[in-house]
Amino acid sequence: MLLLLIILAPLLAGLVILVLRRHHTRPKLLCPACGGAVEVDFQVCPHCGTALQCSCPGCGAAVRALWRACPRCGTVLKEVRDED
């Protein structure tokens, strides 16, 4: 019985660590409009329909709706959103 415990304890501990690491590595994002849970690659919020991503007018790269500038080309995005 002790031998079985010695063998299974590290395996069980490793499984617990694996599950905990996997759970914490997934980014948790919230919709800026409704606070609903969204994934990184969502284009719109499934809860309220708010756009989460759009395209940079300068280079066409995907940018998040609340970003003030494009990280690829530096185009200021705030003024573009305010004009809509």
DSSP file (Angstrom, degrees, kcal/mol; ACC not computed):
  #  RESIDUE AA STRUCTURE BP1 BP2  ACC     N-H-->O    O-->H-N    N-H-->O    O-->H-N    TCO  KAPPA ALPHA  PHI   PSI    X-CA   Y-CA   Z-CA
    1    1 A M     >        0   0    0      0, 0.0     4,-2.0     0, 0.0     5,-0.1   0.000 360.0 360.0 360.0 -42.8    0.0    0.0    0.0
    2    2 A L  H  >  +     0   0    0      1,-0.2     4,-2.4     2,-0.2     5,-0.2   0.890 360.0  53.2 -64.4 -39.4    2.8    2.4    0.9
    3    3 A L  H  > S+     0   0    0      1,-0.2     4,-1.8     2,-0.2    -1,-0.2   0.902 108.0  50.6 -62.8 -41.2    4.6    1.6   -2.4
    4    4 A L  H  > S+     0   0    0      1,-0.2     4,-2.6     2,-0.2    -1,-0.2   0.901 110.6  49.1 -63.2 -41.3    1.4    2.4   -4.3
    5    5 A L  H  X S+     0   0    0     -4,-2.0     4,-2.2     1,-0.2    -2,-0.2   0.890 109.3  52.4 -64.1 -40.8    1.1    5.7   -2.5
    6    6 A I  H  < S+     0   0    0     -4,-2.4    -1,-0.2     1,-0.2    -2,-0.2   0.857 114.7  42.6 -64.3 -35.3    4.8    6.5   -3.3
    7    7 A I  H  X S+     0   0    0     -4,-1.8     4,-0.7    -5,-0.2    -2,-0.2   0.899 119.0  41.5 -78.3 -41.9    4.2    5.9   -7.0
    8    8 A L  H  X S+     0   0    0     -4,-2.6     4,-2.6     1,-0.2     5,-0.2   0.765  99.2  71.9 -81.9 -26.0    0.8    7.6   -7.3
    9    9 A A  H  X S+     0   0    0     -4,-2.2     4,-2.4     1,-0.2     5,-0.2   0.931 100.4  44.1 -59.1 -49.6    1.5   10.8   -5.2
   10   10 A P  H  > S+     0   0    0      0, 0.0     4,-2.4     0, 0.0    -1,-0.2   0.877 113.9  51.8 -64.5 -34.4    3.9   12.4   -7.7
   11   11 A L  H  X S+     0   0    0     -4,-0.7     4,-2.0     2,-0.2    -2,-0.2   0.921 111.4  46.3 -66.8 -42.5    1.6   11.5  -10.6
   12   12 A L  H  X S+     0   0    0     -4,-2.6     4,-2.2     2,-0.2    -1,-0.2   0.905 112.5  50.3 -64.9 -41.8   -1.4   13.1   -8.9
   13   13 A A  H  X S+     0   0    0     -4,-2.4     4,-2.3    -5,-0.2    -2,-0.2   0.907 110.2  50.6 -63.0 -42.0    0.6   16.2   -8.0
   14   14 A G  H  X S+     0   0    0     -4,-2.4     4,-2.3     1,-0.2    -1,-0.2   0.882 109.5  50.7 -63.1 -39.4    1.8   16.5  -11.6
   15   15 A L  H  X S+     0   0    0     -4,-2.0     4,-2.3     2,-0.2    -2,-0.2   0.905 110.1  49.3 -65.3 -42.3   -1.8   16.2  -12.9
   16   16 A V  H  X S+     0   0    0     -4,-2.2     4,-2.4     2,-0.2    -2,-0.2   0.926 111.9  48.5 -62.8 -45.1   -3.0   18.9  -10.5
   17   17 A I  H  X S+     0   0    0     -4,-2.3     4,-2.6     1,-0.2     5,-0.2   0.904 110.9  51.4 -62.1 -41.9   -0.2   21.3  -11.5
   18   18 A L  H  X S+     0   0    0     -4,-2.3     4,-2.2     2,-0.2    -1,-0.2   0.920 111.4  46.6 -61.7 -45.1   -1.0   20.6  -15.2
   19   19 A V  H  X S+     0   0    0     -4,-2.3     4,-2.0     2,-0.2    -2,-0.2   0.915 113.7  48.1 -65.0 -43.3   -4.6   21.4  -14.8
   20   20 A L  H  X S+     0   0    0     -4,-2.4     4,-1.8     2,-0.2    -2,-0.2   0.904 112.4  48.6 -65.6 -41.8   -3.9   24.6  -12.7
   21   21 A R  H  X S+     0   0    0     -4,-2.6     4,-1.3     1,-0.2    -1,-0.2   0.907 111.3  50.0 -63.9 -41.6   -1.4   25.9  -15.2
   22   22 A R  H  X S+     0   0    0     -4,-2.2     4,-0.6    -5,-0.2    -1,-0.2   0.884 110.0  50.9 -66.0 -38.2   -3.7   25.3  -18.2
   23   23 A H  H  < S+     0   0    0     -4,-2.0     3,-0.4     1,-0.2    -1,-0.2   0.875 113.4  44.5 -66.7 -38.0   -6.5   27.1  -16.5
   24   24 A H  H  < S+     0   0    0     -4,-1.8    -1,-0.2     1,-0.2    -2,-0.2   0.621 102.0  65.6 -85.6 -13.6   -4.4   30.2  -15.7
   25   25 A T  H  < S+     0   0    0     -4,-1.3    -1,-0.2    -3,-0.2    -2,-0.2   0.678  78.8  93.3 -83.2 -15.9   -2.7   30.5  -19.1
   26   26 A R  S  < S-     0   0    0     -4,-0.6     2,-0.1    -3,-0.4    -4,-0.0  -0.661  81.8-125.1 -79.9 119.8   -5.9   31.3  -20.9
   27   27 A P        -     0   0    0      0, 0.0     2,-0.6     0, 0.0    13,-0.2  -0.372  17.5-146.5 -66.2 141.0   -6.4   35.1  -21.1
   28   28 A K        +     0   0    0     11,-0.1     2,-0.3    -2,-0.1    11,-0.1  -0.938  21.1 179.4-111.6 116.5   -9.6   36.4  -19.7
   29   29 A L  E     -A   38   0A   0      9,-1.1     9,-2.3    -2,-0.6     2,-0.4  -0.857  13.5-150.7-115.7 151.3  -11.0   39.4  -21.5
   30   30 A L  E     -A   37   0A   0     -2,-0.3     7,-0.2     7,-0.2     6,-0.1  -0.941  26.7-107.4-120.8 143.7  -14.1   41.4  -20.8
   31   31 A C     >  -     0   0    0      5,-2.8     4,-1.6    -2,-0.4    21,-0.0  -0.492  23.7-139.7 -64.3 132.0  -16.2   43.3  -23.3
   32   32 A P  T  4 S+     0   0    0      0, 0.0    -1,-0.1     0, 0.0    20,-0.0   0.728  98.3  45.1 -68.5 -19.8  -15.7   47.0  -22.6
   33   33 A A  T  4 S+     0   0    0      3,-0.1    -2,-0.0    17,-0.0    -3,-0.0   0.914 132.6   8.8 -89.1 -48.3  -19.4   47.7  -23.2
   34   34 A C  T  4 S-     0   0    0      2,-0.1    -1,-0.0    16,-0.0    -4,-0.0   0.583  89.3-122.3-113.7 -12.6  -21.2   45.0  -21.2
   35   35 A G     <  +     0   0    0     -4,-1.6     3,-0.1     1,-0.2     2,-0.1   0.541  58.7 149.3  81.9   6.1  -18.5   43.2  -19.2
   36   36 A G        -     0   0    0     -6,-0.1    -5,-2.8     1,-0.1    -1,-0.2  -0.365  56.2 -94.4 -71.4 153.8  -19.3   39.8  -20.7
   37   37 A A  E     +A   30   0A   0     -7,-0.2     2,-0.3    -2,-0.1    -7,-0.2  -0.500  50.1 176.5 -71.3 132.7  -16.5   37.3  -21.2
   38   38 A V  E     -A   29   0A   0     -9,-2.3    -9,-1.1    -2,-0.2     2,-0.2  -0.932  25.5-120.9-134.0 158.1  -14.9   37.3  -24.6
   39   39 A E    >   -     0   0    0     -2,-0.3     3,-1.3   -11,-0.1   -11,-0.1  -0.581  30.5-109.5 -95.0 161.6  -12.0   35.5  -26.3
   40   40 A V  T 3  S+     0   0    0      1,-0.3    -1,-0.1    -2,-0.2   -12,-0.0   0.848 116.5  46.8 -59.9 -37.2   -8.9   37.2  -27.8
   41   41 A D  T 3  S+     0   0    0     12,-0.0    -1,-0.3     2,-0.0     2,-0.2   0.371  81.7 121.5 -92.9   6.6   -9.9   36.4  -31.4
   42   42 A F    <   -     0   0    0     -3,-1.3     3,-0.1     1,-0.2    -4,-0.0  -0.470  45.1-163.6 -68.4 137.8  -13.6   37.5  -31.1
   43   43 A Q  S    S+     0   0    0      1,-0.3     9,-3.3    -2,-0.2    10,-1.6   0.809  76.6  16.8 -87.5 -36.6  -14.5   40.3  -33.6
   44   44 A V  B    S-B   51   0B   0      7,-0.3    -1,-0.3     8,-0.2     7,-0.2  -0.941  89.8 -98.0-133.8 156.4  -17.7   41.2  -31.8
   45   45 A C     >  -     0   0    0      5,-2.4     4,-1.8    -2,-0.3    -7,-0.1  -0.601  24.2-149.2 -72.9 127.2  -19.1   40.5  -28.3
   46   46 A P  T  4 S+     0   0    0      0, 0.0    -1,-0.1     0, 0.0    -8,-0.1   0.671  94.2  52.6 -72.0 -14.1  -21.5   37.6  -28.4
   47   47 A H  T  4 S+     0   0    0    -10,-0.1    -9,-0.0     3,-0.1    -2,-0.0   0.880 131.0   4.0 -88.2 -42.0  -23.5   39.1  -25.5
   48   48 A C  T  4 S-     0   0    0      2,-0.1    -1,-0.0   -12,-0.0     0, 0.0   0.524  91.2-117.4-125.0 -10.1  -24.2   42.6  -26.7
   49   49 A G     <  +     0   0    0     -4,-1.8     2,-0.1     1,-0.3     3,-0.0   0.525  55.3 156.4  85.8   5.1  -22.8   42.8  -30.3
   50   50 A T        -     0   0    0      1,-0.1    -5,-2.4    -6,-0.1    -1,-0.3  -0.443  49.6-110.8 -66.5 135.3  -20.2   45.5  -29.6
   51   51 A A  B     +B   44   0B   0     -7,-0.2    -7,-0.3     1,-0.2    -1,-0.1  -0.503  34.9 179.7 -66.7 129.2  -17.3   45.5  -32.1
   52   52 A L        +     0   0    0     -9,-3.3    13,-2.8    -2,-0.3     2,-0.3   0.672  65.8  31.1-103.3 -24.9  -14.1   44.4  -30.4
   53   53 A Q  E     +C   64   0C   0    -10,-1.6     2,-0.3    11,-0.3    11,-0.2  -0.962  60.1 165.5-134.3 151.5  -11.7   44.6  -33.3
   54   54 A C  E     -C   63   0C   0      9,-2.9     9,-3.2    -2,-0.3     2,-0.4  -0.847  38.6 -88.8-146.9-176.3  -11.4   46.7  -36.4
   55   55 A S  E     -C   62   0C   0     -2,-0.3     7,-0.2     7,-0.2     6,-0.1  -0.818  35.3-114.5-105.2 142.6   -8.8   47.5  -39.0
   56   56 A C     >  -     0   0    0      5,-2.6     4,-1.8    -2,-0.4    21,-0.0  -0.566  17.6-144.6 -69.3 130.0   -6.2   50.2  -38.8
   57   57 A P  T  4 S+     0   0    0      0, 0.0    -1,-0.1     0, 0.0    20,-0.0   0.720  96.5  52.7 -69.2 -18.8   -6.9   52.8  -41.6
   58   58 A G  T  4 S-     0   0    0      3,-0.1    -2,-0.0     1,-0.1    18,-0.0   0.906 133.0  -0.2 -82.5 -44.4   -3.1   53.2  -42.0
   59   59 A C  T  4 S-     0   0    0      2,-0.1    -1,-0.1    16,-0.0    -4,-0.0   0.505  88.8-118.1-127.2  -8.7   -1.9   49.7  -42.5
   60   60 A G     <  +     0   0    0     -4,-1.8     3,-0.1     1,-0.3     2,-0.0   0.482  60.3 148.4  84.6   1.4   -5.0   47.5  -42.4
   61   61 A A        -     0   0    0     -6,-0.1    -5,-2.6     1,-0.1     2,-0.3  -0.345  57.5 -99.2 -68.8 150.8   -3.8   45.5  -39.3
   62   62 A A  E     -C   55   0C   0     -7,-0.2     2,-0.3    -9,-0.1    -7,-0.2  -0.556  48.8-179.5 -70.0 130.4   -6.3   44.1  -36.9
   63   63 A V  E     -C   54   0C   0     -9,-3.2    -9,-2.9    -2,-0.3     2,-0.1  -0.951  30.9-105.3-131.2 151.5   -6.6   46.4  -33.9
   64   64 A R  E >   -C   53   0C   0     -2,-0.3     3,-1.4   -11,-0.2   -11,-0.3  -0.462  32.6-118.1 -74.0 149.6   -8.7   46.3  -30.7
   65   65 A A  T 3  S+     0   0    0    -13,-2.8   -12,-0.1     1,-0.3    -1,-0.1   0.786 110.7  47.3 -62.3 -30.0  -11.6   48.7  -30.6
   66   66 A L  T 3  S+     0   0    0    -14,-0.3    -1,-0.3     2,-0.0     2,-0.1   0.454  83.1 115.5 -94.6   0.3  -10.4   50.6  -27.6
   67   67 A W    <   -     0   0    0     -3,-1.4     3,-0.1     1,-0.1    -4,-0.0  -0.409  53.3-154.7 -69.0 145.4   -6.7   51.0  -28.7
   68   68 A R  S    S+     0   0    0      1,-0.2     9,-3.7     9,-0.1    10,-1.3   0.715  76.1  20.1 -91.5 -23.9   -5.6   54.6  -29.2
   69   69 A A  B    S-D   76   0D   0      7,-0.3     7,-0.2     8,-0.2    -1,-0.2  -0.990  82.5-105.5-145.3 152.0   -2.9   53.8  -31.7
   70   70 A C     >  -     0   0    0      5,-2.4     4,-1.7    -2,-0.3    -7,-0.1  -0.638  22.4-148.7 -75.6 127.4   -1.9   51.0  -34.1
   71   71 A P  T  4 S+     0   0    0      0, 0.0    -1,-0.1     0, 0.0    -8,-0.0   0.674  93.3  51.1 -72.4 -14.9    1.0   49.0  -32.6
   72   72 A R  T  4 S+     0   0    0      3,-0.1    -2,-0.0     1,-0.0     0, 0.0   0.893 130.5   7.2 -88.0 -44.2    2.3   48.2  -36.2
   73   73 A C  T  4 S-     0   0    0      2,-0.1    -1,-0.0   -12,-0.0     0, 0.0   0.565  92.1-120.2-119.0 -11.7    2.4   51.6  -37.9
   74   74 A G     <  +     0   0    0     -4,-1.7     2,-0.1     1,-0.3     3,-0.0   0.502  50.7 160.8  86.6   3.4    1.6   54.1  -35.2
   75   75 A T        -     0   0    0     -6,-0.1    -5,-2.4     1,-0.1     2,-0.4  -0.376  45.4-118.1 -59.6 132.6   -1.5   55.5  -36.7
   76   76 A V  B     -D   69   0D   0     -7,-0.2     4,-0.3     1,-0.1    -7,-0.3  -0.616  31.7-176.3 -74.1 126.8   -3.6   57.3  -34.1
   77   77 A L     >  +     0   0    0     -9,-3.7     4,-2.1    -2,-0.4     5,-0.2   0.654  64.2  78.3-100.8 -19.0   -7.0   55.5  -33.9
   78   78 A K  H  > S+     0   0    0    -10,-1.3     4,-2.1     1,-0.2     5,-0.1   0.921  95.8  46.9 -60.4 -46.8   -8.8   57.7  -31.4
   79   79 A E  H  > S+     0   0    0      1,-0.2     4,-1.3   -11,-0.2    -1,-0.2   0.863 109.6  55.0 -64.8 -35.5   -9.7   60.4  -33.9
   80   80 A V  H  > S+     0   0    0     -4,-0.3     4,-0.7     1,-0.2     3,-0.3   0.920 110.4  45.2 -64.4 -43.8  -10.8   57.9  -36.4
   81   81 A R  H >< S+     0   0    0     -4,-2.1     3,-0.7     1,-0.2    -2,-0.2   0.871 109.3  56.1 -66.9 -37.3  -13.3   56.3  -34.0
   82   82 A D  H 3< S+     0   0    0     -4,-2.1    -1,-0.2     1,-0.2    -2,-0.2   0.774 100.8  59.0 -67.4 -25.4  -14.6   59.7  -32.8
   83   83 A E  H 3<        0   0    0     -4,-1.3    -1,-0.2    -3,-0.3    -2,-0.2   0.757 360.0 360.0 -75.0 -24.5  -15.5   60.6  -36.4
   84   84 A D    <<        0   0    0     -3,-0.7    -1,-0.2    -4,-0.7    -2,-0.1   0.473 360.0 360.0 -67.9 360.0  -17.9   57.7  -36.8
